[in-house]
């Protein structure tokens, strides 16, 4: 392996300009993928499609248009007044008919408010349209519409109604020929007055009818000061277009209602996720810049040479650029997890360059030439860097067995980024050093002589390591106690997989959403999709009624005071519940149910397509549920899943529960298993590789031991601080294994190198810590510091991810510099005694 690395370094050093040219060509090729990179910030994309809840949601999207809504909260003095009801009517009509906008069929699938239900009644719709025509249309448009309305046979029924007679008479005079403009305007005002009173009376009657039960408290507040317009968002839109159109729709809605003297605020999941993504991207750019300057400072304090800083940053910059270019070329989306790629690769890849550069200056201190120093640094420390890179790649490779697609993509991209960083460190960096230093025979001063801070740290750590080795029993006992305490803390760790819990509470869109919930109650949605031969048959209706009744009355759905915790019958929509509004009892046949649904649509505005498919083989049971914590989501999901399974077995239909709470519950249930599988695989692969390369089971395990402390520290700190294991922190264990083991590998490798010189174990520890510490400390500072900077993010998942990762890496570095040497020295002393006792002078290290 030494020969292979020496050959690569020599090739790069002897042909430095060719090496740099090839790197530039590769940069251009991969850079072409960056404009093709797309972003995806939704909860659904974080989860695998084979989750039962996700598969069921796909059916909801296919048949019913999905469950994602933009919500327009409209505020006014009295939204049942004619002028305000007409504003809502016009808003919906313009959206459906594309008047002055093109949202319908593109951004939105369905739009609905309390006025929508009312005006599905033909007479009510005629009343609203006439009133709107007189208020806003020209004389020709108004008289044409009024004349058409008067010709409708249905109007004849109202001619003898004392309440309608004045309106009919005024309308007939309005279309009389020969009226001058002033007479027509006066008659128009009289007719409009009567029409507006008719609109208000229609609203009043509707809200006091059985149909009012479907809207009062749901889309219009009991005090009539707030109305809610639910806009069903097209699930087929890709995220970029969806977010772009969402911004246009918000401006349109707010402007429309402002022109009618009303205040409108727009929210919903699409808006919260849109702003969340924008905030994440802003934080990513800002924090990446802060991390960059932090790393520049650490590098400058370490090497005191501007060119050294530039060269190490060049390696990291190219590896990052190549990764994101490759993501664009192969079609991998930039997700929430991708935000961590930049600080991660900044910390990991720069450490490889630091190790190579540090060893390069160590050789230059011996008066070696630039090419010879570059070759020696790569052929010696390159083995340790290769081991560090390989184990880190194995750590990320473990993500490939995760259930979550973005986690798998994240693992592969980080693996590739680490590979790029390693290859650039042993090719591009030596080539650049040779170009810079080939004519310089010696350096002005050694690095340690010019950097007293690093020298002081090296000496201090060496003394601490020797002290720990001399009191190894106390060191080991203290470490064991620490591991046990933090392991016990980790047993109470909670989980969270809900994107909404990550959203900053100061977002205006989130504040609006909370206001909507305050006025109209729960806005989260849990669904049960039921499939059978005929969902309108008496047995199917009985089955759905039983499903709702048994789910609502489940003991787990009750608080101590007897109130409903999650599923409230007053906030549940189902075919049996809607049909009960007809007041004629349960339909005796599917045909009778069809007739009742048609009457309900005509009289009360119920739209059957929202709950039953056109072919009547699928139906929805919709529960509006509150946003609850992790335990509540699990309990709610368990109730619905169990009742769906019972109904399925009892009636021979297919019943599946879905909705955001169910999807989140599915994800929560697999977070711990994901952590165990990915972390366990990472640890196994890393340990095996180190054992094989070192050709020593004992030394391989000792190099790996540093990550045990780091992992236990990570999980214990999460529990101690009160943070959950979420979709970001679940990645930390595998990352710490892959990156933290680097520290252990460098210490073990340098200790073996020192022993090959024939020194005693204690002297070997001193030399190891003093020389390796010079590279490990800046590497640990840059890596941990890059993650710690994430604590300044406005997004809670990034904060948690940054803090815990940084602390775990610092723990791994400390274990490698202080605790691991006691293992290595003890093992070496014991081995030598055993060899001496056996009467053999063979030293395995000399043959390896």
N, C-alpha and C positions, 0 to 999 in steps of 0.2 A: 504493500500500500504506500509505503514511503516513496518507492521508486515511481509509482504512478503520479503521485502529487508533485514530485520533483520534476518529472517530465512535463507536466502541464505548466508548472511555474516557469520552467526553463523555456518552453515554447513561447509562452506569453512574453517573457522578458527579452528573448532574442529577437522577436518580431513584434515589438510593442505597437507600432503604428498599424500593422495588419490586424492585430487583436482589437484595437480601438475602432477601426473601420468596420470590422464585422459586427461589433456591438452596436454601432450607429445604424447599420443596415437592419439589424434585428429590431432596433427601437422603432424605426420607421414602419416596418412591417406590422409589428404588434400595435403600435400607436394608432394605426388605421381603424382599430376596433373601438377606440374610445368614443367617437361620435355615435356609435351604434349601441352604446350601453343604455339600458332601460332600467327604470326604478319600479319597485313594487312594494308598497307599504300597506298591506292589509292583513288582517288576522287569518283569513282563509288561506293565503299563500304560505303561511307558516306551518300549515298542517297537511298531512298526507291525505290523498284522495280516498284511501281505503278505510278511513274512519267511518263507522256507520252513520254518524251524524252528518259528516261531509257528503256522503253519498245521498243521504236523504235530502240535504239542502239542494243538491243538484237537481233533484226531481221537482222541488219547489220552484226553482228558477225556470226549469223547462216548462212547467205546466201553469204556474201562477205568477211568473214574473219576478220571483225572488222575494227577499225580506229586507232589502236595503232601501231606506227612505231618506229623502231630504225633507225636513220639517220646517214649514214657514209659520212662525208665531206672529199673529196679527193682533195688534192692540188698539183699542179705541174706547170711546165712552159707552157706546151701546151698539154692538155688532149685529143686533136684530133690526135696527133702523133701516129703512129702505135704502138710503144712500150707501150704507156700509155693506148690506147684503148684496146690493147690485155691484159693488166693487169686487166682492168675492166672486160673484157670478161671472162678471166680465173677465176677471183674471183667469178663471178656469176655462171659460169658453175660448179665450184668445190662445191659451196653451193648447187645447185640444184641436182647434181649427187652424193653428199656425198663423194667427193674425199678428203681424209685427214681430214674430219670433219663429224659430225652427226647432224648438226643444222636443216636441212630441214626436215619438218614433225614433229619436236619437238619444237624448239624455233621459227622457222620462217615458214610462210605460203607462202610468195611470196617475190621475190627480183627483183628490177627493177632500171635501170639507163638508160641513153640515149642509151647505147650500147645494152641494152635488146631490146628496140624497133627496133633498126636497124637490129639486128641479128635474129629477127623473120622472116625476109625475108630469104628463103632457100639459095639463092645464096650468100647473105652476110654472113650467118652463115657458109657456106662451105668455103668461103674466110678466115674468121677468124680462123676456126678450122684447115685449112691447114697451115696457117701461124704459129699458135701456135704449131702444131705438129713438124714443121721444126725447130722452135726455141728451143723447150724444150724436144721433144721426141727422142727416140733412132732411129737408121737407119731403123730397122725393122718396128717400129711403124709408122715412117714418110712415108716410101715407101708403106706400106700397106694402109694408109689413102689416099695417093696421087693416088694410083692405083684404089682404090674404087671411088674416086672422078672423075677420068677420065672416068670411066665406066658409070657414070651417063649420061643418054641421054640429060639432060639439058646442059651439057658441050659442046655438039655438036654445039649449037647455037653460042658459043663464038669462035669457031675455025676460022671463017671467019671474025671476028671483028679485025681490025688492032690493036686496043689497047690491046686486050687480046691474040692475036696470039703469041707474044714472051713468055708470061707466060705459055701458053698451050704447046708450044714447049719445054720449059725448064723442065716442069713437066714430059712430056713424056720421055725425056732423063734421068730424075732422077730415073725412075723405070726400066731403061734398065739394063739387067743382064750383068755382067762382068766388071762393073766399080770398080776400086780399091778404097780404102778408101780416098786417097788424091783427086782423081778425083771426087769422090762423094761429098766430103766436098766442093770442089770448085763449083760444080754445085749446091749444096745446097745453098751456099751463094748467087749465082746469082738468083736462084729461090726465095729465101727468100726476096731478095731486091725487086724483082718484085711484090711479094705478099704484102709486106709492103706498097709499093706505091699503090697497089690496095686497101688495107684497108683504107689508108688515102683518096683516091679518093671516096670510098664508104661512108665514114663519111662525107666528104664535100658535096657530092650530097644529102645525106639524110638531113643534116641540112638546105640545101637550098630548100628542097622539102616541100610540105604541111605537111609531117610528122614531119618536124623540128619544126613546131608550137607547137607540143605536148611536146617537150623537151627543146627547147632553152629558157633559162631563168628560167626553172623549174628544170631540172636535169643536165644541163651543162650551165655554165655562158656564156654570150655573148663574153667575152674575152678568153674563153676556158681554163682559169686557175683553175677553180673549177668544180668538178662534185659531184653530190649528188646521193648516192645509198640508195633507200628507201627499208627497210626490214620490211615487215608486220609481226608483232609478233603474235604468236598463242594465241588467246583469251582464249583457254581452259586450258592453263597452270595455276596451282596455283601459288600464288605470290612467295613462297619460291623458287620453281624450276625456275620460270621465272627470278627472280633476279640472281640466281646462274648461269643460262645459259647466261644471259645478260653479266655478267662479263667475262665469257669464250669467248663469241662472240667478245667483244671489244678487248680482247688480240689477238684473231685470226686475226681480221680485221686490227688492227694497225700493227701487225707483218707482215702480208701478203704484205701490200702496202709498208712498210718500205723496204722489201726485193726487191721491184721493184723501189726503189728510189723515192717513193712518200710519202707524209705525209697524214695520215688519223686520223680524230678525230670523235668519236662516241657520239651521243647525242640522244635526243628524250625523250618522257614522261617516258618511262620505266626506263631510266638511271637517269633522274632528280628525280623521285620518289624513286629509289633505294638509291641514295646518300642522299636524304632527310631523308629517314628512318634511314640510318646509322648515320646521324648527329643527328637525334632526339634521337636515342638510346644512343649515346655517351653523349649527353647533359643530358639525363635523368639520366644516371649513375653518371656522374660527379656532376650535381647539386643536385642529391639525397644525395651524399656523403657530399657536402657542407652543405646542409640543416640538415643532421644528426649531424654534428659537431656544427652547430649553435644552434640546439635544446639542445645538450649536454651542451653547455655553459650556455644557459638560465636556464636549470634545475639545474645546479650546483650553479649558482648564487642565485637561488630561495631556494634550500634546503640545500646546503653546505654539502651534504653527497653523496659519490660515490655510495653507495648501492641504495639510492633513485633514482639517475639517471638511474642506471642499471634496476631497477624494472619498472620504467615508460617506458623506451625504450623497455623492454621485451614485455610489453603489445602491443605497437605499432608494433614491429617487427612481433609478432605472428599474429596480425590481418592482416597485409599486406601479410604475407606468406600464410595465409589461403585464402585470396581473390584471389591471383594469382593462387594458387593451384586449387581453385574451378573453376576459368575461364578455366583452362586447362581441368578439368574433364568434364565440361558441354559443351566445344567446343566454348566458346566465344573468339573471336579474339582480340589480342592486337592492338589497332588502335592509331591514333593520339591523340584521346581524353584520351586514357588510360594512356598516359604520365603523366597526372595530378593526377592520383590516389594516387601515393606515397606521394607527398607533401600534398595532401588533407588529407589523413588519418593520416599522421604524425602530422598535426596541430590539427585535430579534436579529434582523439582518445587519444592523449596525454593530451588534456585538461581534459578529464574525469578522468584520473589517477591523474592529478594535484589537482582537486577538492577533490577527495577522500583522497588523501595523506595530503592535507592541513588540512582538517577537522580531520583527524586522529591525526595529531600533536596538533591540538587545544584541543582535548580530552586528549591526553597524557600530555599536559601542566597542566591539572587538576589532575594529578597523577593517572589517570585511567590505568588499565592493558592493555596489547596488544590486547587481545581478545575483551575486553569490548570496547576499543577505536575503533577497526575495525568495530565491530557491530554497534556502535553509528554513526560512520562516514557514513556508507552505509545506515543506516536506516533514517538518516536526510538529508544529502546532496545528498544521492542516489536518492531521489525523484526528486530533481532538475536536477540531471544528467540524470535520465530517461526521464524527459520532454525534456531536451536538445537533447538527442539522438533520441527520438521519433519525435520531430519536424524536426531534421536534416534528418531523414529517410523519413519523409513526403516530405521534399524539394526534395530529390533525387527521390522519388516515382513519383513526377510530371513529370520527364523525360519520364515516360512510355507512355505518350500520344504524344511524339514527333514524327515527320515524319521520323527522321533520325535513322536508326537501331543502329549505334554505340553510339548515344546519349542515346538510351533506354538501351543498354547494360551497358554503363557507369553509368547510374543512378542506375540500379539494383546492380551492383558490389559495388558502393559506399554505397548504403543502407546496403548491407550485411556487408561491412567493418565496418560501424558505429555500427551495431549490435554486431559484434564480439568484437570491442573495448569496448563497454559498458559492455558486459557480462564478459570480462576479467578483467575490472576495479573493478567489484563488487564481483568477485570470486577469480581469480588468485592473484590479488594484495593483498587483505586481508589475503589470505593464506600465501603468502610470508612474509608479515609484521609480522604475528604471529610467524612464524618460526624464523625470525630474532630477534624479540623483546620479545619473551615470557619469557625470564629469566632476562630481564632488567626491574627493578622496576621503574626507573625514567630516564628522559633525562637530559643531562648535562646543557642544556640551552634551553629556548623556541626559536622557530624559529624566531620570531620577534626580540628578544633580540640579536640574532646572525646575523641578516640580516638587517642592518640599511637602506639599499637602499629600500627594500620592505616596511619597516616601514615608511620611508619618503614619498614614493609614496602613501601609504595608507592614511596617514595624509593629504597630499596635495589634493588628490582626494576627501576626506571627506569634507575638507574646501571648495573646489570648488563646490561640490554638495550642501552644505548648502548655499553658496553664490547664486547659481542659484535658489534655492528654495525661498530665501528671496527676490529675484528680478525675480520672475517667469514670470511676465508679459513681462519683457524685454527679458527673455530667450525664451519664446514662440514666441514672435514677431521676434526675430532673427532667430529662427529655421524655422519659416514660410517663411521669406524672402529667406533664403538659399534654401529651398525646391522649392519655386517658380522659383528662378533664374536658378537652375540646371534643373528643369523640362522644362523650356523654351529652355534651351540649348539642351536638349535631342531631341527636335522636329526636329532638323536638322541633326540627326544622320544618317550616311550612312551605307550601308551593303556590305558585300563581302563574297562570298562562294567559290571563286576560289583557289584551292590548289596552283596554280602556283604563286599567289601573296605572298605566304608564303615562297617561296624558296629563300634562301640567294643568292644574286646576284654575290657572288664571287665563286660559285661552278664552277669548270671547265666545267662540263656538261652543265650548264646554259649559260656560256660564249660561248661555241661552238654553242648552239642553237641560241643565238643572232647573231652569225656570219653567220649561215645558213640563218636566216631571212634577214640579211643585203645583202647577195649575191643573194639569190633566192626568196626573198619576203616572204609573209605571209605563215606560216606553220600550222596554226590552221585550223581545218576542221569543216565546218557546212554541214549537209547532209539533203536531203529530200528523204525519202523512199516512192516510189510510187508502189501501187499494183493494178493490173487489170487483165483482161483475157489475153491480149497479148500486151506486152509493145513495140512490134515492129510494131504494126498496125499504119496506118497513123494518126488516131485520138489520139493515145497515144503519138506519137512523137510530134504532134501539141500541146498536153497538156503540155508536158515537156518543149517545146520551149516557150510556153506562161508563164509557171512558172518562167523560168529564166528571160525572158524579163520583166515581171511585177515586179519581186523582185528587179532586177537591177535598173529599172527606177523609183522605189518608191522614192518620194521626201525626205524621211528620210535617204535615202542612198546617198544623195548628200551633199558635203560641200558647203560653201559659194562661192567658186571659181568654182563650178560645177564638181569637181572631185569626184570619188567614195569613200565613207567612209568605207564600209564594203565589199560589194559584187561587184566584178570586173568581167565583162564578159570575159576578157582575162585570168582570173584565175578560170574559171568555166568549169567543165567537165560534159557533158551530152550526151546522145545518139544523139539528133539532132545536137549538136555542132560537134561531131565526124563525123557523116555522112556528114556534110557539106564539110568536107575535100575531099570527093569523087568528088565534083564538078559537079555532075549530077542532082542537085536539090533534092527535097524531094522525098523519095521512094513512089511509088504509091501503094505498098502492103507490107505486112509483109514478103512475100517471097523475094521481091526485096530488102528489108532492110537486110535480112539475107545474100543475095549475096554481098551487098555492105560492110557489116561488115567483111565477109570473105576476100574480096579484100583488105580492109583497114588493116586487120591483116597481110596479105601476103606482101603488098607493104610498109606499114608504121609502122608495128609492134604494132598496137592497139590490146589490149587483151579485147575482149568483155565481158569476165567473171567478169571484174572489175566494170562494170556498169549495167549488166543485168544478171538475174539468168538463170540457164540452162533451166528451163521450161518456161522462158520468161514471168513469172507472176509478177516479181518484178524488179524494176529498181532504180538506184541511180542517184541523181543529186548532184554533189559535188562542194562545194564552198570553195576555199582556202581563208581564212579570216585572218586579222591581230589580234593580241592579243590586246584587248581594255579594257577600264575600265568598272566598274559596269554599268554605264549608257549606254555605248555603247553596252554591251552584252544584256541588256534588250531591247534596240532599235532594234538591229540586230535580236534577237529572235522574237520580235513582228512582224517584216517584214516577216520572213520566215513562222512563224506559221499562220499569216493571209493569206498569199498567198497560202499556202498549203491548208488551209480550203476553200478558194475561188475556187481553182482548183478542190478540192474534190466535192464541191457542183455543179460545172459547168459540170464536165465530168463524175461524178458518179464513181470515183475511190477512193481508200484510199490513202491519202498523209499525212505523218508524218515527222515533222522536228526533227532532233537530232544532235548530235555532242557535243563536250565539251562546246562551248559557250551556247548552248541551255540547256544543263544539269545544267550548272552553273546558268543560268537565272532562271530556275525552283527553284533551291535551294535558290537563293537570294529572290525570291518572297515569300518564306515561313519562312524566318528567323525571321521577326518581329512577325508573327503569332505564331511561335514556342515560342518566348520569352514571348508573352502575355499569351499563354495558360499554359505553364509550370510554369511561375512565378505566374500567378493568382491562379492556382491550389495549388501550394506550400503555398502561403500566406493563402488561405482559410483553407487548412487542418491544418496548424500550428496554426492558430488562434482558430479554433474550438477545437483542442486538449487542448490548454492552458486554454481556457475558461471552458471546462468540468472539467479538473483536479483542477483548482483553484475554481471552482464553483462560478465564478464571471465574469460577462460580462465585467465590467469596468477594473478589474485587468488583465484579459486576453488580452484586447485590449491595455492596457498600456504596458504590457510585449512585445506585438507584435509591438508596435509603433516604436521601435528602427530600424526595418528593412526598414521602409519607407524612412528614411533619407539615409540609406546605398544604397538602390536601386536607388534613385534619384541621389545620389552622383556618383554611378557607371555610369549611362547613361550620366549624364552631363559631367563627366570627359572624357569619350570616345569622346564626341563631342568637348570638349574644347581642347583636345590634338590633335584631328584630326584623331583618329583611327576609323575604321569601326566596325560595329557589325558583327562578323564573326562566323565561326562554333565553335570557342573556347569561345569567349566572350559572345556568346548567352547563355551559361550555367551559367554565373555568377549570374544573378538575383536569380534563384532558389537556387543556392548554398549559396548566402548571406542570403536569407530568412531562409534556413535550419540551417545554422551555426551561423549567426548573431543573430538570435532570442535566441540562448543559453544564450547570455549575459543578455538579458532582463529577461529571465526566472530565472536565478540565483539571480538577484537583487530583483525581485518581491517575489521569494520564501523566501529569507533570511529576507526581510522586514516583511513579514507575521510572520515569526518565532520570530522576535524581538518584534512585537506587541503582540504576545501571552504571552510575559513576563510582559506585562503591562506598557511598556515604552511609552513616548510621541512620536509623529511622528518625530519631529526634532531629538530626541535622537536615534530613530530607523534608520533614514537615516545615521547618523554618524556611528552607529555600523554596519549597512549593508555594507556601502561602505568600511569601514576599514577591515571588515572580508572577504567579497566577493572579494574585490579588490585584496587581497593577492593571490587569485587563478585566477581571471579573467585577471589580467595584464600579468602574465607569459603565460597563455593560449592564450591570444590575440597576445602576442609577438611571441610565437612559431608558431601559425597558420599563422599570417600575414607574419612573417619572412620567413617561409618555401615557401610561394608563392612569396615573394619579391625576393628571390634568383633566381627565374626563369628569372628575368630580365637579368641575365648574359648568358642566352641561345643565341645561334647564330640564332635561329629560331624566326622570328617576332611574330607568333601567341602565342608562349609560353611567350614571353616578355610581350605582351599586356595582356594576361590572368593573369600573375603573378602580374603585377603592379596594375591593376584595382581591382583584387580580394583583394589584400593586403590593398589597400586604403579603399575599401568598408568595410572590416572587422574592420579596425581601426575606421572608422566612426561609425559602429554599436556599438563597445565597448565604445567609447566616449559617444554616446547617452545613452547607458545603465547606465553608471556611473555618468553622469552629468545631462542629461535632464529627463530621466525616473524617478529618485527620486522626481523631482518636481511634476510630475503627481501623483505619489503614495502618497506623503505627502499631496498634495492639496486634493486629493480624500479622504484620511483618515480624515483630519480635517473637511472637508465638511460633511462626513458621521457621524462623532461624533456629530457635531452640529445638524444635522438632527435627530439623535437618541435622543439627549438631548431635542430637541424641542418637539419630540413626547412623551417625558416622559418615555422612555424605556431605560433600562440599558443593554439590550442584546447586546452582541458583537459577530457578526458572526464568527470572527476569532477564538474565543475560542471553537466553536463547530466544527471547521473544522480541 
